Amino acid sequence: MKFKAEQVPFSGTGYFSGIITAYLAQEPDLRPFYQHSPDHAGIAAAIEARKKFTGHRAALVTALEKQYRLLPATSAAVEANIRLLGSDDCFSITTAHQPVIFTGTLYFIYKILHVIRLSRYCKEQFPQYDFVPVFYMGSEDADLDELGTIWMNNEKISWSTTQTGAVGRMHTDGLEPIMSRIEGELAVQPHGPELLRLLRDCYGNYPDIQTATFALVDALFARYGLVVLIPDAADLKALMQPVFEDDLFRQTASRLAEQTIDQLGAHYKVQANPRAINLFYLTEGIRNRIVQEGTEWLVDGTTTRFTEEALRVELQMHPERFSPNVILRGLFQETILPNLVFVGGGGELAYWMELKAIFTHYQVPYPVLLLRNSFLVVPEKWADKIHRLGFAVGTFFKPEQELLTGLVKDHTGNVLQLEAELDAVKGFYQQLKTKAGAIDHTLEKHIEALRAKATRPLYELEKKMLRAEKRKYKDQLRQIQAVKAALFPGNSLQERRDNFMPYYAMWGSAFIDLLYENSPAIPGAFVLLEEQ
């Protein structure tokens, strides 16, 4: 396999929000909402801030050692990195995602490879320290519609199950129909049988989604030393008891977040809104909000109720039954990990910017926020079509009609613009304006209105001429539409729809290596990978 790599600016793709393009440009009005700049200097500052935080390294290492006993084995690199996390001179570089079945979309893979690449970069830049790439699994998410869905060949495939509650805790029963569905498509590819064996091993031999996902991620990335953390553990949540108690009884986090959102929301779209209490009650089959009603706390949608005393006892005895929502999840992550950098997508970074005041209040170091790398993988078939149409691959971020307009203007022999005619009309009315204005300057507005009325039909005629000429390019339009549908499924980015499995089935682990080798560290980038 041979690919040509090219980087394009995130802002040039048209697929990133205003707050993210502003963050990448380091606009001054966003500066109050994050701690460190996303560069070498920011990481250096984050190291110094993290060194002052005692942290919970021993508890983290113990939890990881216990977790990894669920696997028959992992790599020596992973085992070494777990031990390193116990050292005060070691820091983590972290990304996070929910345990979507079969990894969900391509960016699941991309963000993991980014933290692996960034860890190597940090070791090169700060050799006196060690850096461990960590995948933090959001296994307590209960959104089955999202986590139980993948897309293959532009077909939505959903897991049919009656299970409820945290998806990570769900049994893997019922995934066999999906396995059978994807087998027909993958088995015929060069590395398809190898991939199918791996999937059956992970989803067939482990009892729940979070452990199956853990096994799959380890199988794909252990050779790089990636450490997977499943934070749904009593010993780790016990470290958050003071924060959880404060949220339940004083609701500090919501007040802090609301103040920040009021300021941030004046200029940008708000990504996440706090609730009065930002904890769920998590037991078998449920992950429901905890709501205060008078002097009692109830679990929404159930008959479970607690007095204040009973709820304090429950938190003390069973911290694993309390699950943070998006407002407290990041604080939990940064409390239990010695973390420097959080690598996330645009939506993730946007909601992290709502949380800085919460970190300050609880005196937990706030990480460097880094936008994850993005990729557009262009197989040779589609690259050839693009070039035969006369385009560069990077131009296909544009809408199809804009692409067709450019193609028509480049190839037509007809004049499609009425520049000379419009200039003549404008010149005529400018002369009238000068003459009339000399008599009475109030007539100038009337002349301007006449000019606008006269030129409007000419602009409309231009559009009609272009539409008429475009009709002669039906074949080219169909080709543009075919390429757009393949590379931007559902008018979205490829990475937000496609799954990694067809690519792995075609190219095997070399596909992972290709992405890793072309993953920038800092700054991140949107990378076009064009098969040669």
Secondary structure, 3 states (H helix, E strand, C coil): CCEEEEEECHHHCCCCCHHHHHHHCCCHHHHHHCCCCCCHHHHHHHHHHHHCCCCCHHHHHHHHHHHHCCCCCCCHHHHHHHHHCCCCCEEEEEEEECCCHHHCCCHHHHHHHHHHHHHHHHHHHCCCCEEEEEEEECCCCCCHHHHCEEEECCEEEECCCCCCCCHHHCECCCCHHHHHHHHHHHCCCCCHHHHHHHHHHHHHHCCEHHHHHHHHHHHHHHHHCCEEECCCCHHHHHHHHHHHHHHHHCCHHHHHHHHHHHHHCCCCCCCCCCCCCCEEEEECCEEEEEEEECCEEEECCCCCEEEHHHHHHHHHHCHHHEEECHHHHHHHHHHHCCEEEEEECHHHHHHHCCCHHHHHHHCCCCCEEEECCEEEEECHHHHHHHHHCCCCHHHHHCCHHHHHHHHHHHHCCCCCCCHHHHHHHHHHHHHHHHHHHHHCCCHHHHHHHHHHHHHHHHHHHHHHHHHHHHHHHHHHHHHHHHHHHHHCHHHCCHHHCCCCHHHHHHHCHHHHHHHHHCCCCCCCCEEEEEEC
